């Protein structure tokens, strides 16, 4: 079974979060201004958080619609 990463966007606070793998985060580094990477105990990336991410409602809707179409076509 292949697990897909999860993407969340907090419209109010303009934070984009990409969850790559679930589990315990043991370290976090700011790799660029407003870009944080979370790591597990082995140093594998668990998630990426981007602050001040400007994403329009139209873009969010179009991406969600495209994802649902692609997901439906594959399954």
N, C-alpha and C positions, 0 to 999 in steps of 0.2 A: 504494500500500500504506500503510495506516494503522498506525503503531506505537503500542502501548499502553504506558502508564507501568507501572513495576514497583514493587511494594511489598514490603518485607522487614521482618520483625520479629525482633529478637534478644531472645528470651524471658529469657535469663539476665541480660543487661545492661539490659533494658527500653528498647531503642532502636528506634524506628520510622523507617525510611528510605523515602522516596518518590523513586524515580528517574524524572525527567520526560524527560530526554534524555541520551543517552550522549555523552561527549566529555570534553575537558579542562576541569577546573574551575580558574578563575584567581582567584576571590575567594570568600570566605565571610563572612557577617555573622550575628551573633546578633540576630535581629529581635524576640525576646521571650525570657523566661527559659526556657532549655533548648530553644529552637527556632532551628535554624541553617538558613540558605538558602545554597545554592551557586550561583555564577554563572559563565558562560563569559566570554570576552574581550569579547563584545558587550553584556554585561549581562543576557543572557537567563538565566532560572532553569534550572539543571540538575538540582537535587535539593533535597529538604527533609529534615532530620534532626531528630527530636524525641526528646529524652532524657527519662528517667523516665516513659515512656509505659506506663501500666498497661492492659494488654489481657488479658482472661481467655482461657484456652484454649478455652472454649465459644464465645466471640465469634469467635476466629480460625477455629475449625472451621466455624461457621455461615457466615461470610463466604466462606470457601474453597468450601464447598458451593454457596452461592448464585452465586458467580462462575462455577463450572464449569457450573452449570445455564444461566445467561445466555449464556455463551460457546457452549455446545452448541446452544442454541436459535437463535443468530444465524448459525452456520456450518453 
